[in-house]
Amino acid sequence: MTKNTHLNVTESWLNPENLSSSSQPDDPLGIDEVDHVEFLVGNARQACHYYCSAFGFSPIAYRGPETGYRDAASYVINQNKVYFVLTTPLRPNHPYAARISTHGDSVKSIALRVTSCEHFYYQTMKNGAVSAEIPTLLSDENGEVKRAAIQTYGDTEHTIIERTGYSGAFLPGFVEYDEIFPSFPKIGDEVGLLRVDHIVGNVELGSMNRWVDYYERVLEFQQMTHFSDEDISTEYSALMSKVMRNGNNKIKFPINEPAQGKRKSQIEEYLDFHCGPGVQHVALLTGDIIHTVRALRSRGVQFLEVPRTYYDDLDKRIGKIAESFDAIAELGILADRDDDGYLLQLFTKPVQDRPTVFFEVIQRKGSQGFGVGNFKALFEAIEREQAKRGNL
């Protein structure tokens, strides 16, 4: 039986002297990694099937009416260290229903795994965070998990997870997927997605610096790099971006805003169809992008296309790499090099009819950058898709 208990938020509890400081020495808030990403979707059962069949995920846990949870159904899917939660409200008066109506399928929460939920919540509230959920103890026969949440841009939240020692399916209240759906067939093998590399947010014109300040002040992140409208522009449109990272460099959150241009930028198109700020794309790390992209393409995943001329003299522009240039050109993969090494990347088209959320597949060979050398080719590819939709 699941039990949820709000932790006692009192003045004495909020006294930092009463909190054991379990933060990691290289991250002041004890952030370790991305625990999971939760999507609100119109039909979670069908979305589960799509991500499993197209992206190689496996369903591992479930919560819904069959488990006593009457308000929504949630499917947890996994591939290596990537965990997605796909949630659908079951009644039209559920708050999530309004969010789906407004945004379409979108990211509700970027969950961060921490060493101490109380320490994180206390410190971020002291730093000026807006609470979305006070610290709560979730428990069942498999152990305990502590959870809280704070707000970030748009309707997006950062859920805070402390799961030391929990041995259940995912979180208290969830059960093993096979327990509810024992006949669900294994659709195919995983495609080599290893973990979340970074997550990009789009915000309104003029608000990027406000959110950069928020991450610096509230979550004690640092600015990693800055791309101006001169770095990311074409003849028609442009954007600006700043990349924020946490103390141990495991969490990277680029924040984009549109820049003035002759026509509507991809960020403006996103903001129009998402009806406000939100997560633009989730970048997933692979150790073998040729294998991963080949497998994804074979399963029907659609990627942005760059002109074949991009690959003219690519070997001279990038230098020696371990991968085959012929295979990179065949699969439409982009390449970039900096002082630390090189990276290979490719971007899907939006994964729903609204031109909003998409995914990036990225392989790093030393480089910790974001493919600045590919920005123009990528932006032009997105503009071609915008033009097809009549939104450029």
LINJOWO-V952470 format. One record per backbone hydrogen bond with DSSP energy under -1.0 kcal/mol. NH is the residue of the N-H (numbers start at 1). CO is the residue of the C=O. Records with the same first field share a line. If there is no record, write none. Layout:
NH = CO  CO
//
This chain:
3 = 139
5 = 137
7 = 135
9 = 7
10 = 8
14 = 10
18 = 15
19 = 16
22 = 20
27 = 24
30 = 27
32 = 113
35 = 111
37 = 83
38 = 109
39 = 85
40 = 106
41 = 87
47 = 43
48 = 44
49 = 45
50 = 46
51 = 47
52 = 48
53 = 49
54 = 50
55 = 51
57 = 51
58 = 78
60 = 76
61 = 76
62 = 175
63 = 74
67 = 64
68 = 65
69 = 64
73 = 88
74 = 63
75 = 86
76 = 61
77 = 84
78 = 58
79 = 82
81 = 194
82 = 79
84 = 77
85 = 37
86 = 75
87 = 39
88 = 73
90 = 71
94 = 91
97 = 94
99 = 95
100 = 96
101 = 97
102 = 98
103 = 99
104 = 100
106 = 40
108 = 38
109 = 38
110 = 157
111 = 36
112 = 159
113 = 33
114 = 161
115 = 30
120 = 116
121 = 117
122 = 118
123 = 119
124 = 120
125 = 121
126 = 122
127 = 123
128 = 125
129 = 124
132 = 149
133 = 149
136 = 147
137 = 5
138 = 145
139 = 3
140 = 143
143 = 140
145 = 138
146 = 162
147 = 136
148 = 160
149 = 133
150 = 158
151 = 130
152 = 156
156 = 153
157 = 108
158 = 150
160 = 148
161 = 112
162 = 146
166 = 163
167 = 142
174 = 171
175 = 62
177 = 60
179 = 176
180 = 177
181 = 177
184 = 181
194 = 285
197 = 283
199 = 252
200 = 281
201 = 254
202 = 278
203 = 256
207 = 204
211 = 207
212 = 208
213 = 209
214 = 210
215 = 211
216 = 212
217 = 213
218 = 214
221 = 215
222 = 245
224 = 243
227 = 241
232 = 228
234 = 237
239 = 232
240 = 257
241 = 227
242 = 255
243 = 225
244 = 253
245 = 222
246 = 251
249 = 246
253 = 244
255 = 242
256 = 201
257 = 240
259 = 238
263 = 236
269 = 265
270 = 266
271 = 267
272 = 268
273 = 269
274 = 270
276 = 271
278 = 202
280 = 200
281 = 200
282 = 358
283 = 198
284 = 360
285 = 195
286 = 362
292 = 288
293 = 289
294 = 290
295 = 291
296 = 292
297 = 293
298 = 294
300 = 297
301 = 296
304 = 347
310 = 307
311 = 308
312 = 309
314 = 311
317 = 313
318 = 314
319 = 315
328 = 324
329 = 325
330 = 326
331 = 327
333 = 328
334 = 345
336 = 343
338 = 341
342 = 365
343 = 336
344 = 363
345 = 334
346 = 361
348 = 359
349 = 302
351 = 357
356 = 354
358 = 280
360 = 282
361 = 346
362 = 284
363 = 344
365 = 342
374 = 371
375 = 372
378 = 374
379 = 375
380 = 376
381 = 377
382 = 378
383 = 379
384 = 380
385 = 381
386 = 382
387 = 383
388 = 384
389 = 385
391 = 386
//
